[in-house]
Amino acid sequence: MQRICVDMDEVMADTLAEHLRRYNQHFDETVTPADLVGKGLWEVTPLERQQQLRAFLDAEDFFEDLALMPGAQDVLKSLSGRFEIFIASQAMVVPNSLGPKYRWLQRHFPFIPPTHYVFCGDKSILRADYLIDDQPRNLHLFKGTGLLYTAPHNLTTTGWIRVDNWKQVDDYFAGVPISD
Amino acid sequence: MQRICVDMDEVMADTLAEHLRRYNQHFDETVTPADLVGKGLWEVTPLERQQQLRAFLDAEDFFEDLALMPGAQDVLKSLSGRFEIFIASQAMVVPNSLGPKYRWLQRHFPFIPPTHYVFCGDKSILRADYLIDDQPRNLHLFKGTGLLYTAPHNLTTTGWIRVDNWKQVDDYFAGVPISD
Protein backbone atom coordinates (compact mmCIF):
# COMPACT_ATOMS: atom_id res chain seq x y z
CA MET A 1 0.00 0.00 0.00
CA GLN A 2 1.38 3.41 -0.92
CA ARG A 3 2.02 5.82 1.91
CA ILE A 4 0.98 9.47 2.25
CA CYS A 5 2.47 11.79 4.90
CA VAL A 6 0.30 14.76 5.81
CA ASP A 7 1.53 17.94 7.48
CA MET A 8 -0.67 19.40 10.23
CA ASP A 9 -0.31 23.20 10.39
CA GLU A 10 -1.97 24.97 7.45
CA VAL A 11 -2.92 21.61 5.92
CA MET A 12 -5.09 19.81 8.47
CA ALA A 13 -5.41 22.70 10.95
CA ASP A 14 -6.01 26.40 10.32
CA THR A 15 -3.02 27.52 12.39
CA LEU A 16 -2.78 30.87 10.59
CA ALA A 17 -6.34 31.84 11.55
CA GLU A 18 -5.52 31.37 15.25
CA HIS A 19 -2.19 33.20 14.92
CA LEU A 20 -3.90 36.14 13.20
CA ARG A 21 -6.71 36.16 15.77
CA ARG A 22 -4.23 36.44 18.66
CA TYR A 23 -2.05 38.96 16.81
CA ASN A 24 -4.93 41.23 15.86
CA GLN A 25 -6.47 41.08 19.32
CA HIS A 26 -3.16 41.76 21.11
CA PHE A 27 -2.01 44.62 18.87
CA ASP A 28 -5.45 45.92 17.89
CA GLU A 29 -4.75 45.23 14.23
CA THR A 30 -6.81 43.89 11.31
CA VAL A 31 -4.33 41.78 9.34
CA THR A 32 -6.09 39.21 7.11
CA PRO A 33 -4.79 36.27 5.01
CA ALA A 34 -5.13 38.54 1.96
CA ASP A 35 -2.34 40.72 3.40
CA LEU A 36 0.02 37.75 3.44
CA VAL A 37 0.28 36.81 -0.23
CA GLY A 38 3.75 35.28 -0.64
CA LYS A 39 4.75 36.25 2.89
CA GLY A 40 4.76 34.79 6.37
CA LEU A 41 3.14 36.77 9.19
CA TRP A 42 6.59 37.49 10.64
CA GLU A 43 7.54 39.28 7.39
CA VAL A 44 4.80 41.89 7.72
CA THR A 45 5.28 42.34 11.46
CA PRO A 46 7.40 45.17 12.90
CA LEU A 47 10.65 43.98 14.51
CA GLU A 48 9.59 44.93 18.03
CA ARG A 49 6.62 42.56 17.78
CA GLN A 50 8.55 39.47 16.61
CA GLN A 51 9.11 38.15 20.12
CA GLN A 52 5.39 38.34 20.88
CA LEU A 53 4.59 36.72 17.54
CA ARG A 54 6.64 33.71 18.61
CA ALA A 55 5.22 33.80 22.16
CA PHE A 56 1.71 33.23 20.76
CA LEU A 57 2.89 29.87 19.37
CA ASP A 58 4.67 28.92 22.59
CA ALA A 59 1.53 29.43 24.69
CA GLU A 60 0.40 26.14 26.24
CA ASP A 61 -3.07 26.42 24.68
CA PHE A 62 -2.25 27.64 21.16
CA PHE A 63 -2.43 24.24 19.44
CA GLU A 64 -5.21 22.76 21.62
CA ASP A 65 -8.21 23.93 19.68
CA LEU A 66 -7.28 24.92 16.12
CA ALA A 67 -10.03 24.92 13.52
CA LEU A 68 -10.05 22.12 10.97
CA MET A 69 -9.32 22.78 7.33
CA PRO A 70 -12.60 22.10 5.48
CA GLY A 71 -12.77 18.58 4.08
CA ALA A 72 -9.63 17.30 5.83
CA GLN A 73 -11.50 14.74 7.93
CA ASP A 74 -13.70 13.34 5.14
CA VAL A 75 -10.96 13.14 2.53
CA LEU A 76 -8.39 11.58 4.88
CA LYS A 77 -10.98 9.07 6.09
CA SER A 78 -11.72 8.12 2.50
CA LEU A 79 -8.02 7.98 1.47
CA SER A 80 -7.16 5.83 4.49
CA GLY A 81 -8.93 2.91 2.80
CA ARG A 82 -6.57 3.01 -0.20
CA PHE A 83 -3.36 4.49 1.26
CA GLU A 84 -1.42 4.23 4.48
CA ILE A 85 -1.73 7.65 6.11
CA PHE A 86 0.94 9.12 8.42
CA ILE A 87 0.71 12.52 10.06
CA ALA A 88 4.06 14.30 9.89
CA SER A 89 4.36 17.52 11.86
CA GLN A 90 7.43 19.66 12.43
CA ALA A 91 6.38 19.82 16.07
CA MET A 92 9.93 20.00 17.44
CA VAL A 93 10.17 23.73 16.63
CA VAL A 94 7.47 24.39 19.26
CA PRO A 95 7.95 21.75 21.98
CA ASN A 96 4.88 22.98 23.88
CA SER A 97 2.82 21.87 20.89
CA LEU A 98 3.66 18.16 21.32
CA GLY A 99 0.92 17.27 23.82
CA PRO A 100 -1.74 19.54 22.29
CA LYS A 101 -1.06 18.19 18.79
CA TYR A 102 -1.37 14.61 20.02
CA ARG A 103 -4.73 15.40 21.67
CA TRP A 104 -5.99 17.37 18.65
CA LEU A 105 -5.27 14.43 16.32
CA GLN A 106 -6.99 11.96 18.63
CA ARG A 107 -10.06 14.19 18.85
CA HIS A 108 -10.47 15.00 15.16
CA PHE A 109 -8.87 12.02 13.38
CA PRO A 110 -9.72 8.98 15.54
CA PHE A 111 -9.39 6.71 12.49
CA ILE A 112 -5.63 7.39 12.27
CA PRO A 113 -3.80 5.46 15.03
CA PRO A 114 -1.11 7.21 17.14
CA THR A 115 1.40 4.71 15.71
CA HIS A 116 1.04 6.79 12.54
CA TYR A 117 1.82 10.19 14.10
CA VAL A 118 5.34 11.46 13.43
CA PHE A 119 6.54 14.55 15.30
CA CYS A 120 9.80 15.53 13.69
CA GLY A 121 11.92 18.40 12.42
CA ASP A 122 13.81 17.60 9.23
CA LYS A 123 11.29 15.89 6.92
CA SER A 124 14.00 14.09 4.95
CA ILE A 125 13.62 11.38 7.63
CA LEU A 126 10.21 10.33 6.24
CA ARG A 127 10.03 7.12 4.22
CA ALA A 128 6.84 7.61 2.23
CA ASP A 129 5.58 8.00 -1.32
CA TYR A 130 3.83 11.37 -0.91
CA LEU A 131 4.03 14.40 1.37
CA ILE A 132 1.30 17.05 1.48
CA ASP A 133 2.81 20.18 3.01
CA ASP A 134 2.45 23.97 2.82
CA GLN A 135 6.20 24.58 3.28
CA PRO A 136 8.32 24.33 0.12
CA ARG A 137 11.43 23.71 2.27
CA ASN A 138 9.84 20.53 3.65
CA LEU A 139 8.96 19.33 0.15
CA HIS A 140 12.57 19.99 -0.93
CA LEU A 141 13.89 17.76 1.87
CA PHE A 142 11.35 14.99 1.26
CA LYS A 143 12.50 12.15 -1.02
CA GLY A 144 9.11 11.16 -2.52
CA THR A 145 6.49 13.14 -4.45
CA GLY A 146 5.64 16.47 -2.84
CA LEU A 147 2.26 18.22 -3.03
CA LEU A 148 2.21 21.89 -2.08
CA TYR A 149 -0.93 22.67 -0.10
CA THR A 150 -1.86 26.25 -0.85
CA ALA A 151 -1.44 28.80 1.94
CA PRO A 152 -1.14 32.57 1.63
CA HIS A 153 2.62 32.49 2.25
CA ASN A 154 3.25 30.07 -0.67
CA LEU A 155 0.91 31.65 -3.26
CA THR A 156 3.87 32.97 -5.27
CA THR A 157 5.84 29.71 -5.09
CA THR A 158 6.17 27.74 -8.33
CA GLY A 159 7.58 24.36 -9.31
CA TRP A 160 5.37 22.04 -7.26
CA ILE A 161 2.20 20.06 -7.81
CA ARG A 162 -0.26 22.34 -6.06
CA VAL A 163 -3.47 21.48 -4.21
CA ASP A 164 -5.67 24.41 -3.14
CA ASN A 165 -7.99 22.48 -0.83
CA TRP A 166 -8.93 18.98 0.30
CA LYS A 167 -11.24 18.48 -2.68
CA GLN A 168 -8.18 18.83 -4.92
CA VAL A 169 -6.24 16.40 -2.72
CA ASP A 170 -9.04 13.89 -3.19
CA ASP A 171 -9.06 14.46 -6.96
CA TYR A 172 -5.28 14.07 -7.18
CA PHE A 173 -5.22 10.71 -5.42
CA ALA A 174 -8.26 9.47 -7.35
CA GLY A 175 -5.88 9.55 -10.35
CA VAL A 176 -3.12 7.60 -8.61
CA PRO A 177 -3.24 3.89 -9.45
CA ILE A 178 -3.31 1.45 -6.52
CA SER A 179 -0.03 -0.35 -5.97
CA ASP A 180 1.58 -2.46 -3.25
CA MET B 1 26.52 11.17 4.85
CA GLN B 2 25.00 7.93 6.11
CA ARG B 3 22.25 8.23 8.64
CA ILE B 4 21.85 6.41 11.97
CA CYS B 5 18.57 6.39 13.91
CA VAL B 6 18.90 5.73 17.62
CA ASP B 7 16.12 4.54 19.91
CA MET B 8 15.88 6.17 23.35
CA ASP B 9 14.44 3.73 25.92
CA GLU B 10 16.88 0.96 26.88
CA VAL B 11 19.43 2.28 24.36
CA MET B 12 20.20 5.88 25.37
CA ALA B 13 18.25 5.87 28.65
CA ASP B 14 18.02 3.23 31.36
CA THR B 15 14.23 3.13 31.37
CA LEU B 16 14.11 -0.37 32.85
CA ALA B 17 16.08 0.67 35.95
CA GLU B 18 13.49 3.37 36.72
CA HIS B 19 10.57 1.06 36.01
CA LEU B 20 12.04 -1.59 38.35
CA ARG B 21 12.78 1.01 41.02
CA ARG B 22 9.14 2.18 41.06
CA TYR B 23 7.78 -1.35 40.84
CA ASN B 24 9.92 -2.69 43.68
CA GLN B 25 9.22 0.31 45.88
CA HIS B 26 5.46 0.22 45.27
CA PHE B 27 5.00 -3.55 45.70
CA ASP B 28 7.87 -4.13 48.17
CA GLU B 29 9.57 -6.48 45.72
CA THR B 30 13.19 -7.10 44.68
CA VAL B 31 12.96 -7.84 40.94
CA THR B 32 16.29 -7.28 39.16
CA PRO B 33 17.27 -7.26 35.46
CA ALA B 34 18.62 -10.80 35.98
CA ASP B 35 15.01 -11.95 36.58
CA LEU B 36 14.01 -10.67 33.15
CA VAL B 37 16.11 -12.75 30.78
CA GLY B 38 14.08 -13.05 27.59
CA LYS B 39 11.04 -11.44 29.19
CA GLY B 40 9.50 -8.01 29.63
CA LEU B 41 8.62 -6.81 33.15
CA TRP B 42 4.92 -7.21 32.32
CA GLU B 43 5.50 -10.94 31.70
CA VAL B 44 6.72 -11.63 35.25
CA THR B 45 4.10 -9.39 36.87
CA PRO B 46 0.84 -10.78 38.28
CA LEU B 47 -2.25 -9.79 36.33
CA GLU B 48 -3.65 -7.59 39.08
CA ARG B 49 -0.53 -5.40 38.95
CA GLN B 50 -0.53 -4.78 35.18
CA GLN B 51 -2.55 -1.61 35.42
CA GLN B 52 -0.14 -0.12 37.95
CA LEU B 53 2.82 -1.23 35.83
CA ARG B 54 1.47 0.89 33.01
CA ALA B 55 0.57 3.74 35.37
CA PHE B 56 4.25 4.11 36.33
CA LEU B 57 5.04 4.95 32.68
CA ASP B 58 2.12 7.35 32.38
CA ALA B 59 3.25 9.39 35.40
CA GLU B 60 4.19 12.94 34.35
CA ASP B 61 7.69 12.63 35.84
CA PHE B 62 8.69 9.10 34.74
CA PHE B 63 10.74 10.11 31.69
CA GLU B 64 12.10 13.39 33.12
CA ASP B 65 15.21 12.10 34.81
CA LEU B 66 16.18 8.67 33.47
CA ALA B 67 19.80 7.57 33.92
CA LEU B 68 22.02 7.56 30.84
CA MET B 69 23.31 4.34 29.36
CA PRO B 70 27.09 4.37 29.94
CA GLY B 71 28.99 5.70 26.94
CA ALA B 72 25.91 6.89 25.01
CA GLN B 73 26.92 10.55 25.13
CA ASP B 74 30.59 10.09 24.18
CA VAL B 75 29.98 7.59 21.39
CA LEU B 76 27.09 9.55 19.85
CA LYS B 77 29.14 12.75 20.02
CA SER B 78 31.99 11.01 18.22
CA LEU B 79 29.72 9.34 15.63
CA SER B 80 27.96 12.63 14.88
CA GLY B 81 31.11 13.80 13.09
CA ARG B 82 30.91 10.95 10.56
CA PHE B 83 27.19 10.12 10.45
CA GLU B 84 23.93 12.03 10.52
CA ILE B 85 22.31 11.09 13.84
CA PHE B 86 18.53 11.05 14.36
CA ILE B 87 16.84 10.08 17.62
CA ALA B 88 13.81 7.88 16.92
CA SER B 89 11.57 7.13 19.89
CA GLN B 90 8.26 5.30 19.93
CA ALA B 91 7.00 8.09 22.17
CA MET B 92 3.41 7.95 20.90
CA VAL B 93 2.63 4.92 23.08
CA VAL B 94 3.08 7.13 26.16
CA PRO B 95 1.92 10.61 25.17
CA ASN B 96 2.90 12.05 28.58
CA SER B 97 6.49 11.21 27.67
CA LEU B 98 6.64 13.67 24.75
CA GLY B 99 7.63 16.78 26.72
CA PRO B 100 9.92 14.96 29.17
CA LYS B 101 11.73 13.16 26.34
CA TYR B 102 12.31 16.42 24.49
CA ARG B 103 13.78 18.03 27.63
CA TRP B 104 15.89 14.97 28.46
CA LEU B 105 17.45 14.99 24.98
CA GLN B 106 18.20 18.70 25.16
CA ARG B 107 19.85 18.30 28.56
CA HIS B 108 22.00 15.26 27.80
CA PHE B 109 22.58 15.46 24.02
CA PRO B 110 22.89 19.19 23.25
CA PHE B 111 24.98 18.39 20.16
CA ILE B 112 21.97 16.73 18.45
CA PRO B 113 19.56 19.44 17.20
CA PRO B 114 15.78 19.07 17.84
CA THR B 115 15.31 18.94 14.05
CA HIS B 116 16.79 15.45 14.40
CA TYR B 117 14.36 14.16 17.03
CA VAL B 118 11.62 11.87 15.68
CA PHE B 119 8.78 10.90 18.00
CA CYS B 120 6.86 8.20 16.21
CA GLY B 121 5.13 4.86 16.52
CA ASP B 122 5.66 2.56 13.55
CA LYS B 123 9.39 2.74 12.74
CA SER B 124 8.89 1.72 9.12
CA ILE B 125 8.44 5.47 8.55
CA LEU B 126 12.18 6.12 9.11
CA ARG B 127 14.35 6.79 6.07
CA ALA B 128 17.81 5.95 7.36
CA ASP B 129 20.67 3.53 6.84
CA TYR B 130 20.86 2.14 10.38
CA LEU B 131 18.59 1.76 13.39
CA ILE B 132 19.91 0.89 16.86
CA ASP B 133 17.00 -0.47 18.90
CA ASP B 134 16.32 -2.93 21.71
CA GLN B 135 12.96 -4.06 20.23
CA PRO B 136 13.15 -6.73 17.53
CA ARG B 137 9.70 -5.67 16.27
CA ASN B 138 11.06 -2.19 15.48
CA LEU B 139 14.04 -3.66 13.63
CA HIS B 140 11.64 -5.87 11.64
CA LEU B 141 9.66 -2.82 10.49
CA PHE B 142 12.76 -0.75 9.68
CA LYS B 143 13.95 -0.85 6.03
CA GLY B 144 17.70 -0.35 6.60
CA THR B 145 20.28 -2.26 8.67
CA GLY B 146 19.10 -3.02 12.19
CA LEU B 147 21.36 -3.35 15.24
CA LEU B 148 19.83 -5.02 18.29
CA TYR B 149 20.95 -3.23 21.44
CA THR B 150 21.10 -5.82 24.21
CA ALA B 151 18.50 -5.57 26.96
CA PRO B 152 17.37 -8.32 29.37
CA HIS B 153 14.12 -8.87 27.44
CA ASN B 154 15.94 -9.56 24.13
CA LEU B 155 18.77 -11.78 25.47
CA THR B 156 17.22 -14.88 23.91
CA THR B 157 16.50 -13.21 20.55
CA THR B 158 18.60 -14.32 17.60
CA GLY B 159 19.01 -13.25 13.99
CA TRP B 160 20.24 -9.66 14.43
CA ILE B 161 23.56 -7.90 14.55
CA ARG B 162 23.85 -7.45 18.31
CA VAL B 163 25.57 -4.68 20.28
CA ASP B 164 25.86 -5.19 24.04
CA ASN B 165 26.91 -1.66 24.96
CA TRP B 166 28.00 1.67 23.47
CA LYS B 167 31.63 0.53 23.14
CA GLN B 168 30.39 -2.16 20.74
CA VAL B 169 28.32 0.43 18.84
CA ASP B 170 31.49 2.49 18.42
CA ASP B 171 33.45 -0.55 17.24
CA TYR B 172 30.73 -1.52 14.75
CA PHE B 173 30.64 1.88 13.07
CA ALA B 174 34.43 2.15 13.07
CA GLY B 175 34.25 -0.69 10.54
CA VAL B 176 31.66 1.03 8.33
CA PRO B 177 33.26 2.85 5.40
CA ILE B 178 32.36 6.50 4.94
CA SER B 179 29.98 7.17 2.04
CA ASP B 180 27.75 9.98 0.80
Chai-1 contact restraints between the chains, C-beta under 6 A:
chainA,res_idxA,chainB,res_idxB,connection_type,confidence,min_distance_angstrom,max_distance_angstrom,comment,restraint_id
A,F86,B,I125,contact,1.0,0.0,6.0,A-B,restraint_1
A,M92,B,P114,contact,1.0,0.0,6.0,A-B,restraint_2
A,M92,B,Y117,contact,1.0,0.0,6.0,A-B,restraint_3
A,P95,B,Y102,contact,1.0,0.0,6.0,A-B,restraint_4
A,L98,B,L98,contact,1.0,0.0,6.0,A-B,restraint_5
A,L98,B,G99,contact,1.0,0.0,6.0,A-B,restraint_6
A,G99,B,L98,contact,1.0,0.0,6.0,A-B,restraint_7
A,Y102,B,P95,contact,1.0,0.0,6.0,A-B,restraint_8
A,P114,B,M92,contact,1.0,0.0,6.0,A-B,restraint_9
A,P114,B,G121,contact,1.0,0.0,6.0,A-B,restraint_10
A,T115,B,G121,contact,1.0,0.0,6.0,A-B,restraint_11
A,T115,B,D122,contact,1.0,0.0,6.0,A-B,restraint_12
A,Y117,B,M92,contact,1.0,0.0,6.0,A-B,restraint_13
A,V118,B,C120,contact,1.0,0.0,6.0,A-B,restraint_14
A,V118,B,I125,contact,1.0,0.0,6.0,A-B,restraint_15
A,F119,B,F119,contact,1.0,0.0,6.0,A-B,restraint_16
A,C120,B,V118,contact,1.0,0.0,6.0,A-B,restraint_17
A,G121,B,P114,contact,1.0,0.0,6.0,A-B,restraint_18
A,G121,B,T115,contact,1.0,0.0,6.0,A-B,restraint_19
A,D122,B,T115,contact,1.0,0.0,6.0,A-B,restraint_20
A,I125,B,F86,contact,1.0,0.0,6.0,A-B,restraint_21
A,I125,B,V118,contact,1.0,0.0,6.0,A-B,restraint_22
A,I125,B,R127,contact,1.0,0.0,6.0,A-B,restraint_23
A,R127,B,I125,contact,1.0,0.0,6.0,A-B,restraint_24
A,R127,B,R127,contact,1.0,0.0,6.0,A-B,restraint_25
